[in-house]
């Protein structure tokens, strides 16, 4: 491990965050909410950390290998989490460091779980910061999912290496930068479009921007205690539903669609399954909800579709308390929490393509039992899937389930009731936000014990970084010179 | 017409033989002295020792006054260089046999057009196409399409159980008013004859019919042939030919099983094919193949690289219930053996290549050509010119060449089956069946030589 270069990259990231920490400052000054000191202090501290790290590592050999890659990704996210927690702490709106880091990392991992009991009590500048952590996190995830993790070969992600046309370079890093710029362009464009549509629907610019940030990142932080439901507008529900769905689509496909290659985008197998799954989930929820809660087809569609898409894409916005729905609906939603969005989207969870590959693999295995001589390959988009990818996917699935199970046991051991223990871990590893029981859509994470929040914070990072990336750091050989 | 053939292998020998029989000046270049002597003994052609890639040899062969240049050695590069040399000498038609797919796939870096060569023939593609045609038509031993598929030329085996077995052509004549078709030829004991009214159809014959494509089901019914369509296809051997056949039938929506004994080949097939089931098994492992439904197969195509294996596998498949079995056989000695064994049809890469080349060379007035039973006969599609001396007379009144028969006519895009009263009109396209020694006369008759 080349630790100097690792620290150098972290230093650069801290400096970058220092600049971002200043963005809510004008709003804070305009509102005169008294939070400007917190942002200035946080930015200053981040700048000192960043500057110090850079100054101390000027002689670092600029060699970034696989092991450094894992460390930069994990520690970078952790660093953002810690520095991003400072405004909450300094302003006094969140009392303990554990709570502040939970809220901050819930933002950067685009989970959207909150420990705030009264969101509307926060000044607008802090709410903007919450939304910004989502949006930055989403940017990071796109590059992570389509360029960095494929390069590192995590969990079969090599299959989803972004194939974005651009200047061909032999070295990988300029390639990542080009790819990132193009995909970020799509991300920014979609965010702006949603914000404009929300403005049209009657939101003020502040709510529109914050919700657009949280939607495209599939985060779920709202500016209201009642989430999107507070606006009570079918139009706004529809806009948010559509954009949550879009945020759960591989951004390479958005890019292909926007650059005039719709056939390539629409033929994508994962997209078809993702869309089919969404339609099926909405249909089942509507059937189960029909007759009891909602009067009329469109009301049923409005609420069923919003919650289904919000959970499947791991956004976590709410317009209805699904804990009042029939039990079958709640179990179905928990299952959707495991699925998550598409690979290369900002969504969390296991990812549709991984589920698809595992199912295909299982079908081939079963089919081979009755055709013992047959040779059959698992294919995705008509192309054979390499064994290494399948193994990565199966390994990821196993680790995901083990982590979720172990986390649930840990939460229960800390005195949390069983439903809440399981649901909170599922919702955090999958980067969703709301779960069931004590952490349902009408509740929040405030009442959980401090140790439980720390455990869930770790779960959010694990889930966001596809587990393998974090686990790799626990091998001593990763750190050897 | 002067024709230079480079390479006296199976393909080159065959082409040279056919063209010389038809009266063309054929020069054959071959570097192997033994083979050259054989050519000199058996064929009426000028044989020159040397490589087709040497300019001096080509000049010696009279390349400057040559119309058609055919390079069919075993080496792609020699064929290409020979054709490029011929291009420099201004030969109008140059044909190269090319085995590497790298030259014939779409978007090839060096394609036929870029090299200025008129035709690339890939023996494997040619043979795969023949296998596909025969396998796709249930019970047929031979299939060719004319007039964009509206006129068919089909060969069927006749068994004792066949309702037409033992009938004479005159007997069939009454039926023909209901089912229009022409019996163009009968092959019996390895010989092809053009039947007359009193000839009997016997068990063991192959009859060759020319008919309008839309009448195929009723004619098949008349001949008592199985109405069942081909649905289940077994392909043995996942090499280039087997792969082409399998992927064709897969695309056609049939149930395809491909068998290969080599694990690596199977893996590759599993990657490249879609719904087709790839089986890793030895061809003699009958139990495994029966478990996968070999006994219910409509057709088995044995297309491994080993011809003995193909013959044995086809026999095994027939023995265990496969309705038809075709095999890929290359050695001339085996080609004539196969029909006597009960294998439904055999296809040879060399003969397929040769007929594809002959088809191209004979263009001009001839629109299309198909060959029958190891090139014992040919089917030509010709355009009727207005300056013919016999224009305006019904068919029975003109002295049509012996050993040839008009099978069908395409008039103003409508296919019709001619009788003695039919008058050929300018602009008609006639499908003519002919024995090899009548080809020249037929071409003279239609003015297409």
Interface residues (C-beta under 8 A of the other chain):
Chain A: X371 X372 X373 X374 X375 X376 X377 X379 X382 X384
Chain B: X263 X266 X267 X269 X270 X271 X274 X277 X278 X279 X280 X281 X288 X291 X292
